[in-house]
Structure formats: C-alpha cells, structure tokens
Amino acid sequence: MNGDKAMTDDSAEVVREFFARMNSGGDFFALTADGYTWWAAGVGEVQERFDEIGQAMAEQLDGGMTMEVKGVTTEGERVAVETASFAKLKNGRVFNNQYHFLFIVKDGKITAIKEYNDTAHANATWADPSGGPSLLPVYRTETVNQYREPNGRLKKAG
C-alpha cells in the first residue's frame, strides 16, 4: 500500500511541476515521455501541432497565459487536474477557460494527456472579430475537418 501512495504522490508532483513550468515559461515538455499523446476536446491529438498552436496563441496574447491548478486527484499513475486559464488578448477579449485534464504518468514521465475544456468559450474567444477564420488555426473549420471522419467523429490516432 505504501508503494501505491508513493507512486500516487510522485505522479501528482510531476503534474504539478508540469503546470508550474508552463506558467513560468519553463520546459514542461521535458516532463513528457517519448511518444506521449495529448488529446484535446474538439480538436483531437495536438502533440504534433503544439508549437504551431502555441505560436498562434502567443501572437494574439497581450502578455502571457496562466493555468491555475484548482484541484488534483490521484490514483496510481492517473492524475486528474482541474484548472482555469487566464489571458488577455490583444483584441481586448479575456480567455478564462475551465479545464479538466487526465494525465497518465509512468516512471516519472507523462505518457498521455487528455484535455477537456469549454470548447464554446474557446471558439468564441478565439473567433476573428471581423468574422474571418479563427485567430487560432486549430479552431479553423478546415483544420478541424482534416482530423474528422466523414461521419463527423474525430479520427483515431495513428
């Protein structure tokens, strides 16, 4: 039983460090394992597109973005985290999304991330005020559609 608690505590610490590094501009990817996956609600797997998404966001932000950890629940290698983001955009909008993440941590490295968030808020915040395509490529219809099956479901990875 003590081994399970130690693994749970270690897994939670890895995830807390992930968010601490994210907020400070540190290398949070150093905490991920080779071949890790990051799935986000509404857009599918994003690990291969994270640099593109991050750059597009940075170009629209008036300052940085923070992720406040609201709660952490652990069970072995599974770490569930509630967070809230906060950022001001150059167009005057505020991005204050609510998230639930599920992390899988093995041998001290994050092997999988599932990100659930308020996709309606994300789409509304990042929409082009002039009515053009989304300010974030990941939310543009043509981008999202390339990750969908003809029936509208997100394609499976691989």
Backbone as CSV, one residue per row, in Angstrom:
resi,resn,N_x,N_y,N_z,CA_x,CA_y,CA_z,C_x,C_y,C_z
1,MET,0.828,-1.199,0.000,0.000,0.000,0.000,0.867,1.256,0.000
2,ASN,1.960,1.284,0.757,2.808,2.465,0.784,3.432,2.733,-0.573
3,GLY,3.743,1.669,-1.340,4.278,1.842,-2.684,3.289,2.538,-3.593
4,ASP,1.981,2.188,-3.454,0.944,2.846,-4.248,0.841,4.321,-3.898
5,LYS,0.934,4.645,-2.596,0.851,6.045,-2.171,2.046,6.824,-2.689
6,ALA,3.223,6.223,-2.641,4.422,6.906,-3.141,4.293,7.174,-4.632
7,MET,3.796,6.180,-5.398,3.620,6.365,-6.832,2.604,7.471,-7.096
8,THR,1.509,7.480,-6.326,0.475,8.496,-6.474,1.045,9.877,-6.183
9,ASP,1.788,10.006,-5.066,2.399,11.294,-4.712,3.389,11.742,-5.782
10,ASP,4.205,10.821,-6.271,5.187,11.152,-7.312,4.492,11.587,-8.601
11,SER,3.447,10.873,-8.994,2.708,11.219,-10.211,2.098,12.606,-10.092
12,ALA,1.500,12.903,-8.946,0.907,14.224,-8.733,1.969,15.312,-8.777
13,GLU,3.140,15.045,-8.221,4.221,16.037,-8.219,4.708,16.327,-9.638
14,VAL,4.798,15.309,-10.471,5.202,15.504,-11.876,4.204,16.437,-12.563
15,VAL,2.917,16.223,-12.344,1.886,17.037,-12.991,1.892,18.457,-12.433
16,ARG,2.056,18.601,-11.136,2.146,19.957,-10.561,3.342,20.711,-11.155
17,GLU,4.451,20.017,-11.324,5.648,20.624,-11.913,5.385,20.999,-13.371
18,PHE,4.634,20.178,-14.082,4.255,20.462,-15.467,3.577,21.835,-15.555
19,PHE,2.582,22.070,-14.698,1.865,23.348,-14.722,2.738,24.491,-14.206
20,ALA,3.582,24.229,-13.220,4.495,25.273,-12.728,5.416,25.733,-13.854
21,ARG,5.955,24.777,-14.604,6.832,25.134,-15.725,6.059,25.841,-16.829
22,MET,4.848,25.382,-17.097,4.028,26.021,-18.123,3.810,27.497,-17.772
23,ASN,3.511,27.768,-16.513,3.239,29.138,-16.072,4.490,30.013,-16.060
24,SER,5.652,29.418,-15.844,6.887,30.211,-15.740,7.650,30.292,-17.057
25,GLY,7.137,29.633,-18.091,7.844,29.613,-19.368,8.940,28.570,-19.412
26,GLY,8.919,27.646,-18.452,9.919,26.583,-18.410,9.619,25.469,-19.395
27,ASP,10.520,24.531,-19.480,10.394,23.415,-20.421,9.515,22.312,-19.830
28,PHE,8.202,22.485,-19.968,7.284,21.473,-19.431,7.302,20.204,-20.273
29,PHE,7.742,20.294,-21.538,7.827,19.104,-22.374,8.912,18.140,-21.884
30,ALA,9.858,18.629,-21.103,10.893,17.753,-20.546,10.278,16.708,-19.611
31,LEU,9.061,16.935,-19.163,8.375,16.006,-18.274,7.554,14.964,-19.025
32,THR,7.560,15.035,-20.365,6.808,14.068,-21.163,7.726,12.968,-21.684
33,ALA,7.164,11.799,-21.818,7.901,10.645,-22.352,7.941,10.720,-23.878
34,ASP,8.933,10.072,-24.457,8.964,9.941,-25.915,7.673,9.250,-26.351
35,GLY,7.049,9.780,-27.382,5.830,9.177,-27.896,4.578,9.517,-27.111
36,TYR,4.646,10.495,-26.222,3.457,10.857,-25.442,2.345,11.338,-26.384
37,THR,1.116,11.313,-25.895,-0.014,11.836,-26.664,-0.706,12.928,-25.848
38,TRP,-1.249,13.909,-26.573,-2.032,14.985,-25.949,-3.280,15.146,-26.799
39,TRP,-4.403,14.720,-26.252,-5.692,14.808,-26.924,-6.466,15.961,-26.299
40,ALA,-7.068,16.814,-27.122,-7.865,17.930,-26.628,-9.278,17.857,-27.202
41,ALA,-10.261,18.127,-26.358,-11.662,18.090,-26.778,-11.881,19.012,-27.969
42,GLY,-12.580,18.503,-28.947,-12.957,19.289,-30.107,-11.937,19.329,-31.224
43,VAL,-10.673,18.967,-30.941,-9.641,19.050,-31.979,-8.810,17.783,-32.123
44,GLY,-8.926,16.842,-31.203,-8.179,15.589,-31.311,-6.758,15.723,-30.779
45,GLU,-5.860,14.917,-31.321,-4.474,14.909,-30.838,-3.736,16.151,-31.316
46,VAL,-3.052,16.798,-30.387,-2.396,18.072,-30.694,-0.887,18.058,-30.469
47,GLN,-0.326,16.953,-29.990,1.101,16.959,-29.651,1.988,17.319,-30.839
48,GLU,1.603,16.938,-32.040,2.405,17.245,-33.226,2.210,18.689,-33.684
49,ARG,1.162,19.338,-33.191,0.831,20.705,-33.613,1.002,21.722,-32.494
50,PHE,1.587,21.283,-31.363,1.630,22.162,-30.199,2.444,23.425,-30.448
51,ASP,3.557,23.321,-31.155,4.364,24.517,-31.448,3.562,25.513,-32.280
52,GLU,2.859,25.011,-33.283,2.037,25.875,-34.134,0.935,26.549,-33.323
53,ILE,0.261,25.782,-32.487,-0.828,26.314,-31.669,-0.284,27.349,-30.689
54,GLY,0.817,27.003,-30.005,1.419,27.915,-29.031,1.860,29.224,-29.657
55,GLN,2.470,29.147,-30.835,2.922,30.350,-31.534,1.733,31.226,-31.922
56,ALA,0.679,30.601,-32.454,-0.517,31.350,-32.858,-1.160,32.022,-31.646
57,MET,-1.202,31.329,-30.511,-1.756,31.926,-29.303,-0.896,33.096,-28.845
58,ALA,0.421,32.888,-28.794,1.337,33.925,-28.320,1.197,35.205,-29.137
59,GLU,0.971,35.062,-30.426,0.827,36.230,-31.296,-0.433,37.034,-30.971
60,GLN,-1.428,36.405,-30.370,-2.690,37.079,-30.062,-2.791,37.555,-28.620
61,LEU,-1.874,37.098,-27.754,-1.962,37.428,-26.332,-1.325,38.766,-26.008
62,ASP,-1.927,39.469,-25.066,-1.383,40.699,-24.517,-0.740,40.307,-23.185
63,GLY,0.476,39.789,-23.252,1.131,39.200,-22.084,1.038,37.689,-22.175
64,GLY,1.206,37.016,-21.070,1.184,35.558,-21.073,-0.165,34.987,-20.674
65,MET,-0.179,33.681,-20.547,-1.364,32.972,-20.089,-0.971,32.136,-18.883
66,THR,-1.818,32.104,-17.889,-1.565,31.274,-16.713,-2.611,30.176,-16.627
67,MET,-2.193,29.081,-16.007,-3.096,27.963,-15.732,-3.072,27.756,-14.220
68,GLU,-4.170,28.078,-13.570,-4.266,27.914,-12.121,-4.797,26.518,-11.806
69,VAL,-4.041,25.770,-11.034,-4.474,24.441,-10.607,-5.475,24.623,-9.470
70,LYS,-6.681,24.119,-9.678,-7.755,24.240,-8.685,-7.870,23.006,-7.800
71,GLY,-7.496,21.839,-8.352,-7.594,20.607,-7.593,-6.894,19.475,-8.307
72,VAL,-6.383,18.532,-7.506,-5.671,17.372,-8.040,-6.179,16.131,-7.329
73,THR,-6.506,15.107,-8.109,-6.916,13.813,-7.566,-6.058,12.751,-8.233
74,THR,-5.486,11.864,-7.425,-4.602,10.852,-7.999,-5.050,9.450,-7.620
75,GLU,-4.756,8.545,-8.543,-4.962,7.122,-8.300,-3.888,6.397,-9.096
76,GLY,-2.826,6.011,-8.413,-1.730,5.336,-9.091,-1.082,6.248,-10.110
77,GLU,-1.041,5.797,-11.363,-0.404,6.577,-12.427,-1.347,7.604,-13.056
78,ARG,-2.615,7.609,-12.632,-3.621,8.532,-13.179,-3.739,9.769,-12.287
79,VAL,-3.632,10.939,-12.909,-3.736,12.199,-12.175,-4.792,13.065,-12.860
80,ALA,-5.858,13.372,-12.139,-6.919,14.236,-12.651,-6.713,15.628,-12.067
81,VAL,-6.786,16.639,-12.937,-6.499,18.007,-12.516,-7.582,18.941,-13.048
82,GLU,-8.105,19.781,-12.161,-8.990,20.864,-12.566,-8.150,22.129,-12.619
83,THR,-8.262,22.874,-13.725,-7.513,24.120,-13.861,-8.405,25.193,-14.465
84,ALA,-7.918,26.426,-14.382,-8.555,27.561,-15.045,-7.452,28.375,-15.697
85,SER,-7.680,28.748,-16.954,-6.704,29.590,-17.647,-7.119,31.048,-17.506
86,PHE,-6.129,31.921,-17.642,-6.418,33.353,-17.703,-5.420,34.007,-18.636
87,ALA,-5.947,34.756,-19.600,-5.108,35.519,-20.517,-5.935,36.653,-21.105
88,LYS,-5.256,37.763,-21.370,-5.874,38.876,-22.090,-5.385,38.814,-23.522
89,LEU,-6.303,38.994,-24.461,-5.939,39.024,-25.873,-5.749,40.466,-26.323
90,LYS,-4.977,40.652,-27.366,-4.710,41.990,-27.899,-5.983,42.672,-28.382
91,ASN,-6.997,41.892,-28.736,-8.256,42.476,-29.213,-9.187,42.849,-28.063
92,GLY,-8.713,42.721,-26.809,-9.492,43.116,-25.645,-10.282,41.988,-25.000
93,ARG,-10.391,40.850,-25.649,-11.111,39.715,-25.060,-10.297,39.094,-23.935
94,VAL,-11.003,38.373,-23.073,-10.352,37.647,-21.979,-10.603,36.160,-22.180
95,PHE,-9.528,35.391,-22.121,-9.631,33.930,-22.215,-9.529,33.395,-20.798
96,ASN,-10.646,32.915,-20.274,-10.718,32.402,-18.912,-11.465,31.073,-18.971
97,ASN,-10.775,30.059,-19.486,-11.407,28.768,-19.713,-11.268,27.872,-18.491
98,GLN,-12.147,26.898,-18.410,-12.135,25.893,-17.349,-11.743,24.563,-17.977
99,TYR,-10.898,23.796,-17.288,-10.364,22.558,-17.843,-10.461,21.416,-16.840
100,HIS,-10.499,20.230,-17.398,-10.256,19.012,-16.638,-9.264,18.198,-17.458
101,PHE,-8.128,17.910,-16.862,-7.086,17.120,-17.512,-6.989,15.759,-16.849
102,LEU,-6.698,14.757,-17.647,-6.319,13.454,-17.128,-4.918,13.165,-17.652
103,PHE,-3.978,13.010,-16.743,-2.593,12.681,-17.080,-2.329,11.228,-16.713
104,ILE,-1.547,10.550,-17.535,-1.013,9.237,-17.189,0.490,9.434,-17.017
105,VAL,0.986,9.061,-15.842,2.403,9.241,-15.520,3.001,7.868,-15.233
106,LYS,4.044,7.514,-15.997,4.743,6.239,-15.805,6.234,6.516,-15.672
107,ASP,6.825,5.934,-14.649,8.267,6.087,-14.420,8.692,7.555,-14.409
108,GLY,7.854,8.413,-13.817,8.206,9.817,-13.668,8.014,10.670,-14.902
109,LYS,7.439,10.111,-15.963,7.216,10.855,-17.209,5.737,10.792,-17.594
110,ILE,5.244,11.876,-18.178,3.861,11.934,-18.654,3.791,11.211,-19.992
111,THR,2.951,10.188,-20.058,2.816,9.418,-21.305,1.551,9.780,-22.071
112,ALA,0.563,10.355,-21.393,-0.681,10.732,-22.066,-1.349,11.871,-21.314
113,ILE,-1.967,12.762,-22.101,-2.748,13.869,-21.556,-4.069,13.894,-22.310
114,LYS,-5.161,13.967,-21.559,-6.478,14.202,-22.145,-6.965,15.521,-21.562
115,GLU,-7.337,16.429,-22.440,-7.730,17.785,-22.042,-9.184,18.031,-22.416
116,TYR,-9.997,18.263,-21.404,-11.397,18.619,-21.624,-11.546,20.079,-21.225
117,ASN,-12.203,20.877,-22.063,-12.372,22.292,-21.754,-13.679,22.791,-22.341
118,ASP,-14.004,24.021,-22.034,-15.211,24.649,-22.548,-14.928,25.083,-23.977
119,THR,-15.230,24.209,-24.926,-14.905,24.485,-26.323,-15.733,25.649,-26.877
120,ALA,-16.932,25.874,-26.350,-17.729,27.022,-26.808,-17.027,28.322,-26.424
121,HIS,-16.498,28.390,-25.201,-15.754,29.585,-24.766,-14.496,29.757,-25.610
122,ALA,-13.773,28.667,-25.845,-12.543,28.752,-26.636,-12.847,29.249,-28.043
123,ASN,-13.854,28.675,-28.672,-14.210,29.096,-30.036,-14.648,30.556,-30.077
124,ALA,-15.446,30.975,-29.097,-15.925,32.360,-29.072,-14.780,33.340,-28.812
125,THR,-13.876,32.987,-27.911,-12.772,33.882,-27.571,-11.811,34.044,-28.730
126,TRP,-11.518,32.955,-29.404,-10.514,32.988,-30.467,-11.112,33.272,-31.841
127,ALA,-12.429,33.500,-31.919,-13.053,33.835,-33.202,-12.530,35.186,-33.682
128,ASP,-12.396,35.330,-34.972,-11.950,36.594,-35.565,-13.078,37.615,-35.404
129,PRO,-12.819,38.765,-34.738,-13.879,39.760,-34.547,-14.465,40.289,-35.861
130,SER,-13.703,40.203,-36.941,-14.196,40.698,-38.230,-15.029,39.648,-38.966
131,GLY,-15.174,38.477,-38.358,-15.968,37.423,-38.982,-15.160,36.490,-39.852
132,GLY,-13.848,36.698,-39.928,-12.979,35.827,-40.706,-12.726,34.525,-39.965
133,PRO,-11.743,33.740,-40.423,-11.438,32.479,-39.749,-10.903,32.706,-38.345
134,SER,-10.961,31.676,-37.544,-10.483,31.741,-36.168,-9.053,32.268,-36.114
135,LEU,-8.745,33.004,-35.055,-7.396,33.508,-34.830,-6.416,32.375,-34.548
136,LEU,-6.928,31.229,-34.122,-6.096,30.056,-33.866,-6.343,29.023,-34.953
137,PRO,-5.310,28.606,-35.661,-5.509,27.614,-36.725,-6.202,26.347,-36.255
138,VAL,-5.972,25.945,-35.012,-6.544,24.695,-34.523,-8.070,24.742,-34.490
139,TYR,-8.662,25.934,-34.412,-10.114,26.051,-34.360,-10.732,26.379,-35.716
140,ARG,-9.929,26.486,-36.759,-10.468,26.770,-38.085,-11.136,25.516,-38.632
141,THR,-12.259,25.704,-39.284,-13.050,24.584,-39.786,-12.222,23.641,-40.630
142,GLU,-11.431,24.178,-41.550,-10.657,23.307,-42.444,-9.613,22.501,-41.662
143,THR,-9.084,23.070,-40.577,-8.102,22.352,-39.762,-8.785,21.238,-38.989
144,VAL,-9.893,21.569,-38.345,-10.619,20.575,-37.558,-11.117,19.456,-38.461
145,ASN,-11.611,19.791,-39.640,-12.174,18.775,-40.535,-11.152,17.748,-40.991
146,GLN,-9.880,18.108,-41.082,-8.887,17.123,-41.509,-8.660,16.048,-40.449
147,TYR,-9.136,16.277,-39.225,-8.999,15.293,-38.154,-10.315,14.581,-37.870
148,ARG,-11.284,14.715,-38.784,-12.588,14.089,-38.604,-12.860,13.049,-39.685
149,GLU,-13.607,12.034,-39.301,-14.115,11.042,-40.242,-15.295,11.673,-40.989
150,PRO,-15.734,11.074,-42.101,-16.892,11.608,-42.829,-18.152,11.736,-41.955
151,ASN,-18.277,10.890,-40.920,-19.431,10.949,-40.036,-19.314,12.032,-38.955
152,GLY,-18.199,12.785,-38.968,-18.012,13.873,-38.015,-17.224,13.514,-36.772
153,ARG,-17.024,12.231,-36.524,-16.250,11.808,-35.355,-14.779,12.096,-35.570
154,LEU,-14.055,12.375,-34.468,-12.615,12.591,-34.574,-11.925,11.298,-34.962
155,LYS,-10.939,11.403,-35.850,-10.169,10.238,-36.266,-9.349,9.713,-35.097
156,LYS,-9.139,8.427,-35.080,-8.279,7.816,-34.077,-6.832,8.104,-34.447
157,ALA,-6.002,8.199,-33.430,-4.578,8.469,-33.656,-3.940,7.297,-34.386
158,GLY,-2.908,7.628,-35.159,-2.118,6.575,-35.798,-2.618,6.293,-37.121
